[in-house]
Amino acid sequence: MQSQADSVIVGRVIGARGLRGELKVEVHSDSPARFTPGNQLYLDGVPVRIERAQPGRGGVLLKLATIDDRPAAQRLRGGLLTVPVHDVEPPPEGSYYHFQIIDAEVWSEDGEHLGRVTEILTTPGNDVYVVRKAGCRDLLLPALSDVVLDFDLDARHMRVRVPEGLE
């Protein structure tokens, strides 16, 4: 069984297709090879092997070795497909995966604690970090180089310049 703390979500089961247990999966991975037949993933912490994969509308259609009929596939709706964190390729220099940013503590360039990143909104122009602090309204920070001054991955510490009007 794979621990959630040691894993990265690469997909979410959104439904069943056909009679032989194919799964419709919403993809949360930038690696096209992630869903190659023969690869092992974890479905809600349990190891599963991919038998077949093909692009589908809005994601990928997967046939897993242990799922052989539609009722079994339907019961998996909402299930999370994960891989161990050590199987994730490092991102390009200066960029980070969402799972690395979520829960990071956020500080202003003046040293004020602003909260922590609780969610990342993906928009066509750039991501937006939702920073939450108890008793305060959420702060929505664009993920731009003139806003995010630095990010220490090991310390999970982000230093930002809050754009005027967002204070």
The 8 nearest C-alpha neighbors of each residue, nearest first, counted from 0:
[[1, 44, 45, 2, 46, 41, 43, 42],
 [2, 0, 44, 3, 45, 41, 6, 5],
 [1, 3, 5, 4, 44, 6, 0, 83],
 [4, 2, 6, 5, 1, 44, 7, 81],
 [5, 3, 2, 6, 7, 1, 84, 83],
 [6, 4, 2, 3, 84, 83, 7, 1],
 [7, 5, 83, 84, 3, 82, 4, 81],
 [6, 8, 81, 82, 84, 83, 9, 98],
 [7, 9, 81, 10, 80, 79, 27, 6],
 [10, 8, 27, 28, 81, 80, 26, 7],
 [11, 9, 26, 27, 80, 25, 8, 79],
 [10, 12, 79, 25, 24, 78, 80, 77],
 [11, 13, 24, 76, 77, 78, 14, 23],
 [14, 12, 76, 23, 24, 77, 11, 25],
 [15, 13, 23, 76, 12, 22, 73, 16],
 [14, 16, 22, 73, 72, 23, 21, 69],
 [17, 15, 21, 22, 23, 18, 14, 20],
 [16, 18, 19, 21, 69, 20, 15, 68],
 [17, 19, 69, 68, 20, 16, 21, 67],
 [20, 18, 68, 67, 69, 17, 21, 66],
 [21, 19, 68, 69, 67, 72, 66, 18],
 [22, 20, 62, 16, 61, 15, 19, 17],
 [21, 23, 15, 61, 60, 16, 14, 24],
 [22, 24, 60, 14, 13, 15, 12, 59],
 [25, 23, 12, 59, 11, 13, 58, 26],
 [24, 26, 58, 11, 10, 12, 13, 27],
 [25, 27, 10, 58, 28, 24, 9, 11],
 [28, 26, 9, 10, 8, 25, 29, 11],
 [29, 27, 9, 30, 26, 10, 33, 31],
 [28, 30, 31, 27, 26, 33, 9, 32],
 [29, 31, 32, 33, 28, 34, 88, 87],
 [30, 32, 33, 29, 34, 28, 35, 26],
 [33, 31, 35, 30, 34, 38, 29, 36],
 [32, 34, 30, 31, 35, 38, 28, 9],
 [35, 33, 32, 36, 52, 38, 31, 49],
 [34, 36, 32, 38, 33, 37, 52, 49],
 [37, 35, 49, 50, 51, 38, 52, 34],
 [36, 38, 49, 48, 50, 35, 39, 51],
 [39, 37, 36, 49, 35, 48, 40, 34],
 [38, 40, 48, 47, 49, 37, 46, 41],
 [41, 39, 47, 82, 46, 81, 80, 48],
 [40, 42, 46, 45, 81, 44, 80, 47],
 [43, 41, 80, 45, 44, 79, 46, 78],
 [42, 44, 79, 45, 78, 41, 80, 81],
 [43, 45, 1, 0, 41, 42, 2, 46],
 [44, 46, 41, 0, 42, 43, 1, 47],
 [47, 45, 41, 40, 42, 44, 39, 0],
 [48, 46, 40, 39, 41, 45, 42, 63],
 [47, 49, 39, 64, 63, 38, 37, 40],
 [48, 50, 63, 36, 37, 38, 51, 62],
 [51, 49, 36, 63, 62, 64, 37, 48],
 [52, 50, 62, 36, 61, 49, 53, 63],
 [53, 51, 61, 60, 36, 62, 34, 35],
 [52, 54, 60, 59, 55, 61, 51, 34],
 [55, 53, 59, 60, 58, 52, 56, 57],
 [56, 54, 59, 58, 60, 57, 53, 23],
 [55, 57, 58, 54, 59, 60, 23, 25],
 [58, 56, 55, 25, 59, 26, 54, 24],
 [59, 57, 25, 55, 26, 56, 24, 54],
 [58, 60, 54, 55, 24, 53, 23, 61],
 [61, 59, 23, 53, 55, 22, 52, 54],
 [62, 60, 52, 22, 21, 51, 63, 59],
 [61, 63, 21, 51, 50, 49, 22, 52],
 [62, 64, 49, 50, 65, 66, 48, 61],
 [63, 65, 48, 50, 66, 49, 62, 47],
 [64, 66, 63, 67, 47, 48, 62, 20],
 [67, 65, 20, 63, 64, 68, 71, 72],
 [68, 66, 20, 19, 65, 71, 69, 64],
 [69, 67, 20, 19, 18, 71, 70, 66],
 [68, 70, 20, 18, 72, 71, 19, 73],
 [71, 69, 73, 72, 68, 74, 20, 15],
 [72, 70, 74, 69, 73, 68, 66, 20],
 [71, 73, 69, 20, 75, 70, 15, 74],
 [74, 72, 70, 15, 75, 71, 76, 69],
 [73, 75, 71, 72, 76, 70, 77, 69],
 [76, 74, 78, 73, 72, 77, 12, 71],
 [75, 77, 12, 14, 13, 78, 74, 73],
 [76, 78, 12, 13, 11, 75, 79, 14],
 [79, 77, 12, 75, 76, 11, 43, 42],
 [80, 78, 11, 43, 42, 10, 81, 12],
 [79, 81, 42, 10, 41, 9, 8, 11],
 [80, 82, 8, 41, 7, 9, 40, 6],
 [81, 83, 6, 7, 40, 41, 84, 86],
 [84, 82, 6, 85, 86, 5, 7, 81],
 [83, 85, 6, 86, 87, 7, 5, 82],
 [84, 86, 83, 87, 88, 6, 82, 5],
 [87, 85, 84, 83, 88, 82, 6, 7],
 [88, 86, 85, 84, 89, 83, 82, 7],
 [87, 89, 90, 86, 85, 30, 84, 91],
 [88, 90, 87, 91, 95, 92, 96, 86],
 [91, 89, 95, 94, 88, 92, 96, 93],
 [90, 92, 94, 93, 89, 95, 88, 96],
 [93, 91, 94, 90, 95, 89, 96, 88],
 [92, 94, 91, 95, 90, 150, 149, 144],
 [95, 93, 92, 91, 90, 96, 89, 150],
 [96, 94, 90, 99, 97, 93, 100, 91],
 [95, 97, 99, 98, 100, 90, 94, 89],
 [96, 98, 100, 99, 101, 95, 119, 118],
 [97, 99, 101, 96, 100, 7, 95, 8],
 [100, 98, 97, 96, 101, 95, 152, 103],
 [99, 101, 97, 103, 98, 102, 96, 116],
 [100, 102, 116, 98, 103, 117, 99, 97],
 [103, 101, 116, 115, 117, 100, 104, 155],
 [104, 102, 155, 115, 100, 116, 156, 101],
 [105, 103, 115, 156, 114, 157, 155, 102],
 [106, 104, 157, 115, 114, 113, 158, 156],
 [107, 105, 112, 158, 113, 111, 110, 157],
 [108, 106, 159, 111, 109, 110, 158, 160],
 [107, 109, 110, 159, 160, 158, 106, 111],
 [110, 108, 107, 111, 106, 160, 158, 159],
 [109, 111, 107, 108, 106, 112, 158, 113],
 [112, 110, 107, 106, 109, 113, 108, 105],
 [113, 111, 106, 114, 105, 110, 107, 104],
 [112, 114, 106, 105, 111, 132, 107, 115],
 [115, 113, 132, 131, 105, 130, 112, 104],
 [114, 116, 104, 130, 105, 103, 102, 131],
 [115, 117, 130, 102, 101, 103, 129, 118],
 [118, 116, 101, 102, 129, 130, 115, 131],
 [119, 117, 129, 116, 128, 101, 120, 130],
 [118, 120, 128, 127, 129, 121, 126, 97],
 [119, 121, 127, 126, 122, 128, 118, 129],
 [120, 122, 126, 119, 127, 125, 123, 124],
 [121, 123, 125, 124, 126, 120, 127, 119],
 [124, 122, 125, 121, 126, 120, 127, 141],
 [125, 123, 122, 126, 121, 141, 127, 142],
 [126, 124, 122, 123, 142, 127, 121, 141],
 [125, 127, 121, 142, 120, 122, 141, 119],
 [126, 128, 141, 120, 140, 142, 119, 139],
 [129, 127, 119, 140, 139, 130, 116, 118],
 [128, 130, 139, 118, 116, 117, 138, 119],
 [131, 129, 116, 138, 115, 137, 114, 117],
 [132, 130, 137, 114, 115, 117, 129, 116],
 [131, 133, 114, 135, 134, 113, 115, 130],
 [134, 132, 135, 131, 114, 136, 137, 113],
 [133, 135, 132, 136, 131, 137, 114, 113],
 [136, 134, 132, 133, 137, 131, 138, 114],
 [135, 137, 138, 134, 131, 132, 133, 130],
 [138, 136, 131, 130, 129, 139, 135, 132],
 [137, 139, 130, 129, 140, 136, 131, 165],
 [140, 138, 129, 128, 127, 130, 137, 141],
 [139, 141, 128, 127, 138, 142, 129, 161],
 [142, 140, 127, 143, 126, 128, 139, 125],
 [143, 141, 126, 127, 125, 140, 147, 128],
 [142, 144, 146, 145, 141, 147, 125, 126],
 [143, 145, 147, 146, 148, 142, 149, 141],
 [144, 146, 143, 147, 148, 160, 159, 142],
 [147, 145, 160, 143, 159, 144, 148, 161],
 [148, 146, 159, 144, 149, 145, 143, 158],
 [149, 147, 159, 158, 146, 144, 145, 160],
 [150, 148, 158, 147, 157, 151, 159, 156],
 [149, 151, 157, 156, 152, 158, 148, 155],
 [150, 152, 156, 154, 153, 155, 157, 149],
 [151, 153, 155, 154, 150, 156, 99, 100],
 [152, 154, 155, 151, 156, 150, 99, 103],
 [153, 155, 156, 151, 152, 103, 150, 104],
 [156, 154, 103, 152, 153, 151, 104, 157],
 [157, 155, 104, 151, 154, 103, 150, 105],
 [156, 158, 150, 105, 149, 104, 106, 151],
 [159, 157, 106, 149, 148, 107, 108, 105],
 [160, 158, 147, 107, 148, 146, 108, 161],
 [159, 161, 146, 108, 107, 162, 147, 148],
 [160, 162, 159, 146, 163, 166, 165, 107],
 [163, 161, 165, 160, 164, 146, 166, 140],
 [164, 162, 165, 161, 166, 160, 146, 140],
 [163, 165, 166, 162, 161, 138, 139, 140],
 [164, 166, 163, 162, 161, 138, 139, 140],
 [165, 164, 161, 163, 162, 138, 139, 113]]
